[in-house]
Amino acid sequence: MVLPNVVLRLVADLLWYKILANSCYKAARKMRSYGFLLRNPYGKSSQQSQSHQNPLFPSVTKCDLENKGFDTLVCDMHGVLLRSQSFFPYFMLVAFEGGGILRAFCLLLSCLFLWVLDYECKLRVMIFITFCGLKTKDMENVSRAVLPKFYLENLNAEVYEVLASAGSRFVFTSVPRVMVEGFLKEYLRVDGVVGTELQTSGQYFTGLVCGSGLLVKHTALINYFGDQKPELGLGSSSFHDQLFISQCKEAYVVNKEESKSSANSIMPRNKYPKPLIFHDGRLAFLPTPLATLSMFMWLPVGIILAIFRLFVGIMLPCKLALLLGAMSGIEIRLKGESPSSSSYSKGVLYVCSHRTLLDPVFLSKSLAKPLTAVTYSLSKMSEIIAPIRTVRLTRDRKKDGDTMRKLLSEGDLVVCPEGTTCREPYLLRFSSLFAELADDIVPVAMNTHVSMFYGTTASGLKCLDPIFFLMNPRPSYHIQILGKLPKELTCSGGRSSHEVANYIQRQLADALGFECTNLTRRDKYLMLAGNEGFVNGDQRPKT
């Protein structure tokens, strides 16, 4: 028994010393190469060159933006265009939204040993876990509908200002090209993207990189441009980036500390290169390792809490449901009062902005009165568990008008004329059908806030939308009931149905601080899901 233990101890010690020796050797090589790079070009001392006050290349904030319209600019993605140098959150987004929760959990577990690996091994492991067996179509969906939101929120405003001033723009990155190319070309109008290429087998990724291996930026730059040097290069202060931008005629670095501390580097929403109106995916936060770990720890509690909240909303009276909901963490803010109907033969028509499928439910519970909701598409599961009456429309204008008139004669009705949900501070174009049906029209401005999961999806299972919303630790609903529309502003007052719809859209946008758009449900689903947004049982609208 003693001999095997001794042998195992010796083997363990040998492996540990080998790993330590290799790490020290690699660190020494990097320090020597870094010092050589800093000393040779300008003859400065290593200590002076490594200081933040005297970097090898000037800061990007010193770049003159005038007369750059004919220049060619090259740069990297992470740590340059993006304020964060970590690419783990974006791999996690692909793993979770494209591959599922088990793949995401495996990627999170890899953090236990990723920190001891060098850059190349770390990237190869993350690529394998994220992409092995992943459908190319799923990656395309994530690249188009999920990643742009998080890229825009992390975009470095100072770097983008320099990028936008250049005539030709090229991005070189060691992360897989499929993860960044769609965003860079669609939102930043980049002319070319060079990144690591992944192997595929049929319609699936193998998780391996192509024979050329991970992209080496300075080598790829020379191969791409040949003897012609780009006029402008942007990079981080790392050794590889400085080697990369040294191939350019003029080079600037993005300092990590300045990027994090400077408020000027944060890109405000109103200055996005392209408005972000639609996006998809369940995660409402940037999944850093710590944030992802918190999500997985919360998940069992969140599922139980969502079931409890759902039971309370379905089975209990309004007042008790609101009390227990508030005790479980749901926040509801109600502003305004519900007006009474001026007609004995018709109910009140509530016209709401559309944030989640639960909009009519929260309105009904907040007002403590029964309401009927009409919808263009609703899963069978959502219809079964809905605590209020729901009626499916057919997209036939005449039939839908007759249906809604009949429902109004029976009581109050809720309609969301956008026809679909929108997460961002925009209102889609309003259908004008509702304006032809009633004079007692009450606009209701509704907004939600979540911290972990979105309660809407374009490409996922819609029956899980309420569950995901209720799984948030503290989901909130803000409901503002505006005054009843004056009779002179309705169709009976001489206004057309389109004028009434547009007026209410502007009124709700002003109350919420949103912007009005002419985009429709069809535009949303074509962009996010590649279809027109029909679920089983739906019929196409008649032309």
C-alpha positions in Angstrom: 0.0 0.0 0.0 2.9 2.4 0.7 4.6 1.9 -2.6 1.6 2.9 -4.9 1.1 6.0 -2.7 4.7 7.0 -3.1 4.6 6.5 -6.8 1.4 8.6 -7.2 2.9 11.3 -5.1 6.1 11.4 -7.2 4.0 11.5 -10.5 1.8 14.4 -9.1 4.9 16.3 -8.0 6.5 15.8 -11.4 3.5 17.0 -13.3 3.2 20.1 -11.0 6.8 21.1 -11.5 6.5 20.6 -15.2 3.5 22.8 -15.5 5.2 25.5 -13.3 8.4 25.3 -15.3 6.5 25.7 -18.6 4.5 28.7 -17.2 7.7 30.4 -16.0 9.4 29.7 -19.3 6.5 31.2 -21.4 6.3 34.2 -19.1 10.0 34.8 -19.5 9.8 34.6 -23.2 6.9 37.1 -23.3 8.7 39.5 -21.0 11.9 39.3 -23.1 10.0 39.7 -26.4 8.0 42.6 -24.9 11.1 44.3 -23.7 12.8 43.9 -27.1 9.8 45.3 -28.9 9.8 48.3 -26.6 13.5 49.0 -26.8 14.2 48.7 -30.5 11.8 51.0 -32.4 12.5 54.2 -30.6 15.5 53.4 -28.4 13.5 54.0 -25.2 14.2 52.2 -22.0 11.9 49.3 -21.1 10.8 50.8 -17.9 9.8 54.1 -19.5 8.0 52.4 -22.4 5.9 50.2 -20.2 4.6 53.1 -18.1 1.1 54.3 -18.8 2.3 57.9 -19.1 4.7 57.1 -22.0 3.3 54.2 -24.1 4.9 53.0 -27.2 2.0 54.4 -29.3 -0.2 57.4 -28.5 -3.7 57.0 -27.0 -6.6 56.8 -29.4 -8.0 60.0 -27.9 -5.0 61.8 -29.5 -6.0 60.8 -33.0 -6.9 63.6 -35.4 -10.2 62.8 -37.2 -9.8 65.3 -40.0 -8.9 64.2 -43.5 -9.3 60.5 -42.8 -11.9 59.9 -45.5 -9.6 58.2 -47.8 -7.6 56.3 -45.2 -7.7 52.5 -44.6 -8.1 51.6 -40.9 -7.5 48.2 -39.3 -8.3 47.2 -35.7 -9.3 44.4 -33.4 -12.7 43.7 -31.8 -12.2 42.8 -28.1 -10.4 45.4 -26.1 -10.5 47.9 -28.9 -13.9 48.3 -30.5 -15.4 46.8 -27.4 -14.5 48.3 -24.0 -14.1 44.8 -22.5 -11.2 42.5 -23.4 -13.0 39.4 -22.3 -14.7 37.3 -24.9 -16.2 34.7 -22.5 -19.6 36.5 -22.3 -20.1 36.3 -26.1 -19.2 32.6 -26.2 -21.7 32.1 -23.4 -24.4 33.9 -25.3 -23.8 31.6 -28.3 -23.7 28.5 -26.0 -26.9 29.4 -24.1 -29.0 30.9 -26.9 -27.8 28.7 -29.7 -26.9 25.4 -28.0 -29.0 25.3 -24.8 -28.6 25.3 -21.1 -26.5 22.2 -20.8 -23.9 23.5 -23.3 -23.9 26.8 -21.3 -23.3 24.9 -18.1 -20.4 23.0 -19.6 -18.8 26.2 -20.7 -19.2 27.7 -17.2 -17.6 24.6 -15.7 -14.6 25.1 -18.0 -13.8 28.3 -16.1 -12.4 26.0 -13.4 -9.3 25.2 -15.5 -9.4 27.9 -18.3 -7.4 30.3 -16.1 -4.4 28.1 -16.0 -4.2 27.8 -19.8 -2.4 30.1 -22.2 -4.4 32.3 -24.6 -4.4 29.9 -27.5 -5.4 26.9 -25.5 -8.1 28.8 -23.7 -9.6 30.0 -27.0 -9.5 26.6 -28.5 -11.3 25.0 -25.5 -14.0 27.7 -25.5 -14.5 27.2 -29.3 -14.8 23.5 -28.9 -17.4 23.6 -26.1 -19.4 26.3 -27.7 -19.5 25.1 -31.3 -19.1 21.3 -31.2 -22.4 19.9 -32.7 -24.0 23.4 -33.0 -26.1 23.9 -36.1 -24.8 26.6 -38.5 -28.4 27.9 -38.7 -28.6 28.4 -34.9 -25.3 30.4 -35.0 -26.7 32.6 -37.8 -29.7 33.3 -35.7 -27.7 34.2 -32.6 -25.3 36.4 -34.7 -28.2 38.2 -36.3 -30.7 38.6 -33.4 -28.8 38.2 -30.1 -25.2 39.4 -30.2 -25.7 42.9 -31.7 -27.5 44.2 -28.5 -24.6 43.2 -26.3 -21.9 44.4 -28.7 -23.6 47.8 -29.0 -23.9 48.2 -25.2 -20.1 47.5 -24.9 -19.0 49.6 -27.9 -16.2 52.0 -27.2 -17.6 55.4 -28.4 -14.1 57.0 -28.8 -12.8 54.1 -30.9 -16.0 54.1 -33.0 -15.6 57.8 -33.7 -12.1 57.1 -35.2 -13.5 54.1 -37.1 -16.3 56.0 -38.6 -14.0 58.7 -39.8 -12.0 56.3 -42.0 -12.8 55.6 -45.6 -12.1 51.8 -45.5 -12.4 49.7 -42.4 -11.1 46.2 -41.7 -11.3 44.2 -38.5 -8.8 41.4 -37.6 -9.7 39.2 -34.7 -8.7 35.8 -33.3 -12.3 34.9 -32.3 -14.4 33.0 -34.8 -15.4 35.2 -37.7 -19.0 34.0 -37.6 -19.4 35.6 -34.2 -18.6 39.1 -35.2 -19.0 39.5 -39.0 -22.7 40.1 -39.1 -22.6 42.8 -36.5 -19.6 44.5 -37.9 -20.9 44.7 -41.4 -24.6 45.5 -40.5 -24.1 48.0 -37.7 -20.5 49.4 -38.2 -20.4 49.2 -42.0 -17.0 47.4 -41.9 -15.6 46.6 -45.4 -13.9 43.3 -44.4 -13.6 41.0 -41.4 -10.8 38.5 -41.0 -11.1 36.0 -38.1 -10.6 32.4 -37.1 -12.4 30.0 -39.4 -14.3 27.0 -38.0 -14.7 23.6 -39.5 -18.1 22.4 -40.5 -19.6 19.0 -41.3 -22.8 19.4 -43.3 -25.0 21.7 -41.3 -23.1 21.4 -38.0 -19.9 22.9 -36.6 -17.3 20.3 -35.5 -15.9 22.6 -32.7 -12.4 22.6 -34.4 -10.7 25.4 -36.2 -9.6 25.1 -39.8 -6.2 23.9 -40.8 -4.8 27.5 -40.7 -5.4 27.5 -36.9 -6.2 30.5 -34.8 -5.8 33.8 -36.5 -2.4 35.6 -35.9 -3.3 39.2 -36.5 0.0 40.7 -37.6 0.6 37.8 -40.0 -3.0 38.0 -41.4 -2.6 41.7 -41.9 0.6 41.2 -44.0 -1.1 38.4 -46.0 -4.2 40.5 -46.6 -2.6 43.8 -47.6 0.8 42.6 -48.9 3.4 45.3 -49.3 0.8 48.0 -49.0 0.6 49.3 -45.4 -2.8 50.6 -44.0 -2.8 54.2 -43.0 -4.3 53.8 -39.6 -4.1 51.0 -37.0 -5.9 50.7 -33.6 -5.0 48.1 -30.9 -4.7 47.5 -27.2 -1.6 47.8 -25.2 -0.9 44.0 -25.4 2.2 42.6 -27.1 0.4 41.0 -30.0 -1.7 44.1 -30.7 1.3 46.4 -30.7 3.0 44.0 -33.1 -0.2 44.1 -35.2 -0.5 47.9 -35.4 3.2 48.4 -35.9 2.6 47.3 -39.5 0.5 50.5 -40.1 1.7 54.0 -41.0 0.0 55.5 -38.0 -1.0 53.6 -34.9 -2.9 54.3 -31.7 -3.6 52.2 -28.6 -6.7 51.9 -26.4 -5.7 52.0 -22.8 -7.7 49.5 -20.7 -7.9 51.7 -17.6 -8.9 54.8 -19.6 -11.6 52.8 -21.4 -13.2 51.6 -18.2 -13.0 54.8 -16.2 -13.8 57.3 -19.0 -17.5 58.2 -19.4 -16.7 59.3 -23.0 -16.0 55.7 -24.0 -19.6 54.7 -23.2 -21.8 54.7 -26.2 -25.3 56.3 -25.5 -28.3 54.7 -27.1 -29.1 57.8 -29.1 -25.7 57.6 -30.8 -25.8 54.0 -31.8 -24.5 53.6 -35.4 -27.9 52.0 -36.2 -31.0 52.0 -34.0 -31.5 48.7 -32.0 -35.2 48.1 -32.3 -35.4 44.3 -32.4 -33.4 41.7 -30.7 -34.0 38.1 -29.4 -32.7 35.7 -26.8 -33.7 35.0 -23.2 -30.7 36.5 -21.3 -31.2 40.1 -20.2 -27.7 40.5 -18.8 -24.1 40.2 -20.0 -23.2 36.6 -19.0 -19.8 37.1 -17.4 -18.5 34.1 -15.4 -19.7 35.4 -12.1 -23.1 36.6 -13.5 -23.6 33.2 -15.2 -22.8 31.4 -12.0 -25.4 33.5 -10.2 -28.0 32.7 -12.8 -27.4 28.9 -12.5 -27.6 29.2 -8.7 -30.9 31.2 -9.0 -32.4 28.9 -11.6 -33.9 26.2 -9.2 -35.3 29.0 -7.0 -36.6 30.9 -10.0 -38.5 27.9 -11.4 -40.2 27.3 -8.1 -41.0 31.0 -7.7 -42.4 31.2 -11.2 -44.7 28.3 -10.6 -45.9 29.9 -7.3 -46.5 33.2 -8.9 -48.4 31.6 -11.8 -50.6 29.6 -9.4 -51.3 32.8 -7.4 -52.3 34.7 -10.5 -54.6 32.0 -11.8 -56.3 30.7 -8.7 -56.6 33.5 -6.2 -58.7 36.7 -6.1 -57.2 39.9 -7.3 -56.4 41.5 -4.0 -54.9 38.4 -2.5 -53.0 37.7 -5.7 -51.5 41.2 -5.7 -50.5 40.9 -2.1 -48.8 37.6 -2.5 -47.2 38.7 -5.8 -45.7 41.7 -4.1 -44.4 39.5 -1.2 -42.7 37.2 -3.8 -40.9 40.2 -5.4 -43.2 41.4 -8.2 -43.5 45.1 -8.4 -46.5 46.8 -9.9 -46.8 50.5 -10.3 -50.3 51.8 -11.3 -50.9 55.4 -12.2 -54.3 56.7 -13.2 -57.8 55.4 -12.8 -60.1 53.3 -15.0 -63.0 55.4 -16.5 -66.5 54.1 -16.7 -68.2 53.4 -20.0 -70.5 56.2 -21.4 -72.6 53.6 -23.1 -74.8 50.9 -21.5 -74.5 48.7 -24.6 -70.7 48.7 -25.0 -67.7 48.3 -22.7 -64.4 50.3 -22.5 -61.7 49.5 -25.1 -58.2 49.6 -23.5 -55.5 50.2 -26.0 -52.1 49.1 -24.6 -48.5 49.2 -25.6 -47.2 45.6 -25.9 -44.3 44.5 -23.8 -45.1 40.8 -22.9 -48.0 38.4 -23.2 -48.9 39.2 -19.6 -49.9 42.8 -20.4 -53.7 42.2 -20.3 -53.3 40.0 -17.2 -51.5 42.6 -15.1 -53.9 45.3 -16.3 -56.9 43.1 -15.2 -55.4 42.3 -11.8 -54.4 45.9 -11.2 -57.8 47.2 -12.0 -59.5 44.3 -10.1 -62.0 43.8 -13.0 -62.5 41.1 -15.6 -61.2 41.9 -19.0 -61.1 40.1 -22.3 -58.0 40.1 -24.4 -57.7 39.6 -28.1 -54.5 38.4 -29.7 -53.3 37.5 -33.2 -51.2 34.6 -32.1 -51.1 32.8 -28.8 -49.8 29.3 -28.0 -52.4 26.7 -26.8 -50.5 26.5 -23.5 -50.8 30.2 -22.9 -54.5 30.1 -23.6 -55.1 27.3 -21.2 -53.2 28.9 -18.2 -54.4 32.5 -18.9 -56.4 33.8 -15.8 -58.5 36.0 -18.1 -60.6 35.3 -21.2 -58.5 35.4 -24.4 -59.9 35.3 -28.0 -57.8 34.6 -31.0 -58.2 36.8 -34.1 -57.9 35.5 -37.7 -56.2 38.5 -39.5 -59.4 38.9 -41.6 -60.3 42.5 -41.0 -64.1 42.0 -41.4 -64.2 38.9 -39.2 -62.0 40.4 -36.5 -64.0 43.6 -36.5 -67.3 41.6 -35.9 -65.6 39.5 -33.2 -64.3 42.6 -31.3 -67.7 44.4 -31.6 -69.4 41.4 -30.1 -66.9 41.2 -27.3 -67.3 44.9 -26.5 -71.0 44.4 -26.2 -70.3 41.9 -23.5 -67.8 43.9 -21.5 -64.4 45.7 -21.4 -61.8 44.7 -24.0 -58.0 44.9 -24.1 -56.2 45.2 -27.5 -52.5 45.6 -28.3 -52.6 47.2 -31.8 -48.8 46.7 -32.4 -49.6 43.0 -32.9 -46.4 41.9 -31.3 -44.1 42.7 -28.4 -41.1 45.1 -28.6 -38.4 45.1 -25.9 -36.7 48.4 -26.7 -38.1 51.9 -26.2 -39.9 52.0 -29.5 -43.6 51.6 -30.5 -44.4 49.7 -33.7 -47.0 50.8 -36.1 -50.6 50.6 -34.7 -53.3 48.7 -36.6 -56.2 51.1 -37.0 -59.0 48.5 -36.7 -59.7 49.2 -33.1 -60.4 52.8 -33.8 -63.5 51.9 -35.9 -65.1 49.8 -33.1 -65.6 52.1 -30.1 -65.9 55.6 -28.8 -64.8 54.8 -25.2 -61.1 54.4 -25.9 -58.6 54.4 -23.0 -54.9 54.4 -23.9 -52.7 52.5 -21.4 -48.9 52.9 -21.3 -47.3 49.7 -20.2 -43.6 49.0 -19.5 -41.7 46.2 -17.9 -38.3 45.8 -16.3 -36.4 42.5 -15.9 -32.9 41.8 -14.7 -32.2 38.2 -15.7 -34.6 36.7 -18.3 -36.7 38.3 -21.1 -40.3 37.2 -21.1 -40.6 37.3 -24.9 -39.1 35.4 -27.8 -39.3 35.4 -31.6 -37.6 32.0 -32.3 -38.0 30.1 -29.1 -41.0 28.4 -27.4 -43.7 31.1 -26.8 -45.5 28.9 -24.2 -42.5 29.5 -21.9 -42.6 33.3 -22.2 -44.7 33.9 -19.0 -42.5 31.4 -17.1 -39.3 33.2 -18.0 -40.7 36.5 -17.1 -41.9 35.3 -13.7 -38.5 33.6 -13.0 -36.9 37.0 -12.6 -35.9 37.9 -9.0 -37.8 41.2 -9.1 -39.9 41.7 -12.3 -41.7 45.0 -12.5 -44.7 46.3 -14.4 -45.4 50.0 -14.8 -49.0 50.7 -15.8 -50.1 54.3 -16.6 -53.8 54.7 -17.6 -54.2 57.8 -19.6 -57.4 59.8 -19.9 -60.2 58.6 -22.1 -59.9 59.8 -25.6 -62.1 62.9 -26.3 -65.0 62.2 -28.6 -63.8 64.8 -31.1 -60.6 62.7 -31.6 -62.5 59.5 -32.3 -64.0 58.2 -35.6 -67.4 59.4 -34.4 -65.9 62.9 -34.1 -64.9 62.9 -37.8 -61.4 61.5 -37.5 -60.2 58.7 -39.7 -59.2 55.4 -38.1 -55.6 55.9 -39.1 -55.6 59.4 -37.5 -56.9 58.0 -34.3 -54.4 55.1 -34.3 -51.4 57.5 -35.0 -52.6 59.9 -32.3 -52.8 57.2 -29.7 -49.4 55.8 -30.7 -47.8 59.3 -30.2 -49.7 59.7 -26.9 -48.4 56.5 -25.5 -44.9 57.1 -26.8 -44.8 60.5 -25.1 -46.0 58.9 -21.8 -43.3 56.2 -21.9 -40.5 58.3 -23.4 -40.4 56.0 -26.5 -40.1 56.6 -30.2 -42.7 55.8 -32.8 -41.8 53.7 -35.8 -43.6 52.4 -38.9 -42.2 48.9 -38.4 -44.7 46.0 -38.1 -44.9 42.5 -36.7 -43.8 41.1 -40.1 -40.6 43.3 -40.0 -39.8 41.9 -36.6 -40.1 38.3 -37.4 -38.4 38.5 -40.7 -35.4 40.0 -39.0 -35.2 37.9 -35.9 -36.6 34.5 -37.0 -36.6 34.5 -40.8 -40.4 34.0 -41.0 -43.5 36.1 -40.8 -44.4 35.2 -37.3 -47.1 32.6 -37.7 -47.6 29.9 -35.2 -49.6 26.7 -35.7 -53.2 27.4 -36.4 -52.6 30.9 -37.7 -53.8 31.9 -41.2 -52.1 34.3 -43.4 -53.9 37.7 -43.8 -56.2 38.0 -46.8 -55.1 40.6 -49.3 
